[in-house]
Amino acid sequence: MSQPSILPPEARDAELDSGTVRRIEALIEQEEGVQSRFGGILGAISVAVALAMSLFHLWAAWDIVPTTVLRYVHVGFAMVLGFYLFPVAKRFRHRLMAWDVVLIAAALYVIYYLVAGGDDLQDRYVFPEPMDVVVGWILVALVLEVARRATGPVMPVVAILFLLYAFYGNHLPPPWQHQGYDGDRLIPHLTITLEGIFGTAIDVSATLIILFTIYGAILQSSGAGKFFVDFSFSLTGGKPSSAGRTVVLSSFLLGGPSGSGVATTVTLGTVAWPMMKRVGYRADDAGGLLAAGGLGAIISPPVLGAAAFLIAEYLKIGYLDVLKMAAIPTVLYYASLLFMVELDQRRIMARGGAAAAAAEAMQVESAGRLARQYWFHFSSLIAIIVFMAIGYSPTLSVLYAMAVAVVLSFLKRESALTPMKLINTLASGAIQSVSIAATCACAGIIVGVITLTGLGLKFSDIAIQAAGGSVVITALYTALIVWVVGLAVPVTASYIICAVVAAPALTKLGVPDYAAHMFVFYYAVLSEVSPPTALSPFAAAAITGAGPYRTTLQAWKYTLPAFLLPFVFVTDPEGVGLLLSFRDGMTWVDVAWQTLLAAGGLAALAAAAQGYAARLMAGWERAGFAIAGLLMIFPALLEHAFGDVLPAPHWIGIGLGIGLLALNLRNAPATRPG
């Protein structure tokens, strides 16, 4: 028995040369760490431990497990698998070294000490015994090391800087100064209480994230991913001329259940790139669109990214409420991509580059026939939501959805999850969760320091003062902070840090807490297409052969218009309508109006980004469309700059956009792109 491959099933089945496969695996390992691939007895042991981790969490979802025990054991499994599968350095991969065994033993001892300590350990955290502090230091070191192995060095380095701040912050000038803490006070706070390593992030990782990761592995193994891609090709006609639409549709269908940006990008890219190349897409354009489609997986119901579960926990709301808030922004995001690809196709057809290819239909099965044969895969899109809608908790909902997926997989022989296939699938789901668990545990160190020292409140006051009390400027500062943090750490960690540091600044200015957290979430997701951690564009570039940074710039072109939407949540009092929330006096008419404004603004920004509407545009026309889009989406920006001089900026944006479009249409025959 050996470990499952690192690539998604559809990518493994595609015709990729070995060099491309190695580049893609290397990029995935930047997010998930350099993994050892064991065969024989070592491979069997890794699968057995990972299977035990999955079964434990499935049992915990069904039965009652004490909160502390669940969190302790979850971190314990993550450390054991982390030290077993992720080597200390790349040159030691595929070998289990003596120090790995020592670290595994240390992890087992620490978790045993915590579990055996029980309530007595919790009660004495203020006056800990010497051994409590020693074990705590060991746990902190183990968490930092497993995070380094599984996610790279940046996250542990950031955590160490926060630890230094906790120890020596009393030497800093105001307003950053605090009283200073020694090891006897800080370490128990981080390792015994539920405010540090075992805080909210690990709670969500242990109760929800791992279950959804297992669920995603089940869907991939049952062939749901391949079906969604094939169905999208058929639904859009199976023609190269609809390549862009196919990518957008399949990224939604595939990304919604997976929640992984890189996996969605790789899966789509291996299948769609040959068709996109034939239709006339440049390599960097195609890579940018593929990365943008992959990014949609992190913001698309029913799974979203791991950070979405944290939103529900931090705000103490149901996960179904988070899905509801994400519904309209998700639709608008994909609408923005559709605007882009429609303009792409017009530009390519106008050049004549797709004329011949468009006539060459691909040989694909009809959408109706595919739906009749593999209809059961659609259950993955609705099962969890249906179970939650009828009153089940998110943990039971995903557990029942897994059971439904496993049972329905036997309707087709090729998709059946036979016992051995199911064992490998459950093990794969657990292994995929290790890097997330390590990230959440390491982020717990940072959050523990922030809560103990009061840094979050200090930072909020500083941000508000710097912005002069302006919601618009504070939102701009917050977006910049979240983006900068996201450049260094993964999406989940970026959200965790900024949710306790940056979001309070917005809530202090009267922004609803749910809007502030959704704002932080969307800008944390933007890090997925921002170097040096732009993994989705880099993976797409490895497939298309384009330059990674040119591909990243194209990904920004496709995604940036939609990322202006979060400003509506926090700067426009009625903007929360896009989150399907209502302030006093708001109705569904207000929600529809906000949605139409946003859609119109996105269309204008798409035209500006592409430089094309009915024809190629001059620079001043592109600038005009950009201004029109901004005024429709972000009218508070102009209101902030000019006050009451321009009381209705969105109407100015609508008028400007209509005027420019009319001019563009009138002059279309006179200017042929080329």
Secondary structure, 3 states (H helix, E strand, C coil): CCCCCCCCHHHHHCCCCHHHHHHHHHHHHHHHCCCCCCCHHHHHHHHHHHHHHHHHHHHHHHCCCCHHHHHHHHHHHHHHHHHHHCCCCHHHCCCCCHHHHHHHHHHHHHHHHHHHHHHHHHHCCCCCCHHHHHHHHHHHHHHHHHHHHHHCCHHHHHHHHHHHHHHHHHHCCCCCCCCCCCHHHHHHHHHCCCCCCCCHHHHHHHHHHHHHHHHHHHHHHCCHHHHHHHHHHHHCCCCHHHHHHHHHHHHHHHHHHHCCHHHHHHHHHHHHHHHHHHHCCCHHHHHHHHHHHHHHHHHCCCCCCHHHHHHHHHHCCCHHHHHHHHHHHHHHHHHHHHHHHHHHHHHHHHHCCCHHHHCCCCCCCCHHHHHHHHHHHHHHHHHHHHHHHCCCCHHHHHHHHHHHHHHHHHHCHHHCCCHHHHHHHHHHHHHHHHHHHHHHHHHHHHHHHHHHHCHHHHHHHHHHHHCCCCHHHHHHHHHHHHHHHHHHCCHHHHHHHHHHHCHHHHHHCCCCHHHHHHHHHHHHHHHHHCCCCCHHHHHHHHHHCCCHHHHHHHHHHHHCHHHHHHHHHHHCCCHHHHHCCCCCCCCHHHHHHHHHHHHHHHHHHHHHHHCECCCECCHHHHHHHHHHHHHHHCHHHHHHHHHHHCCCHHHHHHHHHHHHHHHHHHCHHHCCCC
